[in-house]
Amino acid sequence: MLLLLLLLLQLLLLLQKLLILLLLLLLLLLLLLLLLLLLLLLLLPLLLLLLLLLLLLLLDAAIFT
């Protein structure tokens, strides 16, 4: 009986370590997602400006031909 309890205890400790590792991985993933979102938000105005410039160039080309 005592042996069984010790085994259960060790299993619980192992599970706890695994849970902590999983939580850390999830936190890292969330941080990466946040960084990607920030990057997108920073790059979005630049992309919009490039699109606007392309549209203006196309309109210029359409008007002059």
Secondary structure in CASP SS format (residue, H / E / C, confidence):
PFRMAT SS
TARGET T0000
AUTHOR 0000-0000-0000
METHOD secondary structure of the structure
MODEL  1
M C 1.00
L H 1.00
L H 1.00
L H 1.00
L H 1.00
L H 1.00
L H 1.00
L H 1.00
L H 1.00
Q H 1.00
L H 1.00
L H 1.00
L H 1.00
L H 1.00
L H 1.00
Q H 1.00
K H 1.00
L H 1.00
L H 1.00
I H 1.00
L H 1.00
L H 1.00
L H 1.00
L H 1.00
L H 1.00
L H 1.00
L H 1.00
L H 1.00
L H 1.00
L H 1.00
L H 1.00
L H 1.00
L H 1.00
L H 1.00
L H 1.00
L H 1.00
L H 1.00
L H 1.00
L H 1.00
L H 1.00
L H 1.00
L H 1.00
L H 1.00
L H 1.00
P H 1.00
L H 1.00
L H 1.00
L H 1.00
L H 1.00
L H 1.00
L H 1.00
L H 1.00
L H 1.00
L H 1.00
L H 1.00
L H 1.00
L H 1.00
L H 1.00
L H 1.00
D H 1.00
A H 1.00
A H 1.00
I H 1.00
F H 1.00
T C 1.00
END
